[in-house]
Amino acid sequence: MDSASHIGDRGPFKKTNRSAFENFLRAKYEMYTGAVRVASYPYFLTLEASDVCQLRCPTCVTGIENEVRRKKSGALFVLRSNRTKLSTDLYDRLLSEMGDYLFLLLFYNFGEPLLNSQLPRLVARAHALGIETDINTNLSLRLSDQYIEDLLASGVDYIQASIDGFTQGSYETHRVGGNIELVKENLGRLVEARDRMGLDTSIGYNMLVFSFNEHEVDDARVFAEELGIKFNTRDAFTHNPDWLPSYRKNEPSKPAPDLITMPPEMNGVLVTGETTYREGETNQQWSPLPPADPAQPPRCSWHYGYSAISAGGSVAPCCGLPTEQHDFGKVDSRATFADVWNNELYQKSRADFAGRQAEVPDRSPTVCGKCPLSPFMYHLYSLHDFKVIAQFDRAIGEAAPELDHAFDLLCQARYGIPKSNIVPEGTRWAPTQMLEHQDAERTRAFVDFYEKSVLPA
């Protein structure tokens, strides 16, 4: 799972239809007001191209399940009994219902997307609808030249390769069952085909840093630079203290934000992909909401703007809960996404987070009411929001005065700056001062204007 390391790489989103921006504003309004039943659809979607993976990574639920099945010993460990690959029929039904509203589609979560032979066709349909597409892959599998060319020709925007090492010995410690030489070969083939085809697909080498591979970071970086691709390091989620790299050896098992060691460049500025920032001597967690009432839990974007759907059509509460017993419903021949999106479980969860339990008949909490995840997860992809705003300004802007003013008020509430300050800087987009501002009064101004001038239409 990747928290969007490439935010801002290639400018705003590509969507141009007015309904997408209207839906985005409606979702923000419904989140800010704590709506229990919603009229908006998600604008960012995690959709598994494949629930299946060929590796046995010990920090991944799918990898752990694979290892238990391989050994055929101990208690049966099954998080998802119907592991499959996304069918074109289910995908077409989902896009027919949601495609007009989606700005971003991530084809991965707990599986290996490239195992789905139909992935190029899936990406191509999303691309035709102006949806930005992202694939995160372990790349440790045999790929034909035709598959690589079809995938690149589909219009995919990002291919992120998760490669936790540079030599086989270190790499296979975490990527169990993988082949580092095959991965490197596939990376080179992807880059060669991309350049030969004259495309600008962003390709990346992502490396989780552990004690057993930290000495290889520089070699991996040089390799990526020589290929002409992006190289990113990340801190891994691990419960094994022996696996912590040297710079994390004194880290508590569950570090509080103030105890996380931040690099110097985080001091007061946004670093791409982070939702933590430095304020004086203290690390702060950023949220796109104004400060919450201490008596109420914060809102969660997974109830309004995001969704996570398995390859078989099951809708999970968020991308961080892989167990099928926690699913909120399933999209199939009997139920649309809208049927699930406003079912009893979703309404109860929204009511729990908004402190409005009296509005739902059954007040027993869902898994969201007992959320086991960090608040970081609540707004995991919210740093992409500025790309929606920038694209609205480019595609529609003053041609829709009410929407234009609503977006400006949203910028004031979220970032403390007018919409005009979200401007291009070369080939990147800079969300200036986007972390420090969470203004309750300006949020109220957005809500009031939306109710008065946008909602009636």
Secondary structure, 3 states (H helix, E strand, C coil): CCCCCCCCCCCCCCCCCHHHHHHHHHHHHHHHCCCCCCCCCCCEEEECCECCCCCCCCCCHHHHHHHHHHHCCCCCCCCCCCCCECCHHHHHHHHHHHHHHCCEEECCCCCCHHHCCCHHHHHHHHHHCCCEEEEEECCCCCCCHHHHHHHHHCCCCEEEEECCCCCHHHHHHHCCCCCHHHHHHHHHHHHHHHHHCCCCCEEEEEEEECCCCHHHHHHHHHHHHHHCCEEEEEECCCCCHHHCCHHHCCCCCCCCHHHCCCCHHHCCCCCCCCCEEEECCEEEECCCCCCCCCCCCCCCHHHCCEEEECCCCEEECCCCCCCHHHCCEECECCECHHHHHCCHHHHHHHHHHHCCHHHCCCCCCCCHHHCCCCHHHHHCCHHHHHHHHHHHHHHCHHHCHHHHHHHHHHHHHHHCCCHHHCCEECCEECCCCCCCCCCHHHHHHHHHHHHHHHCCC
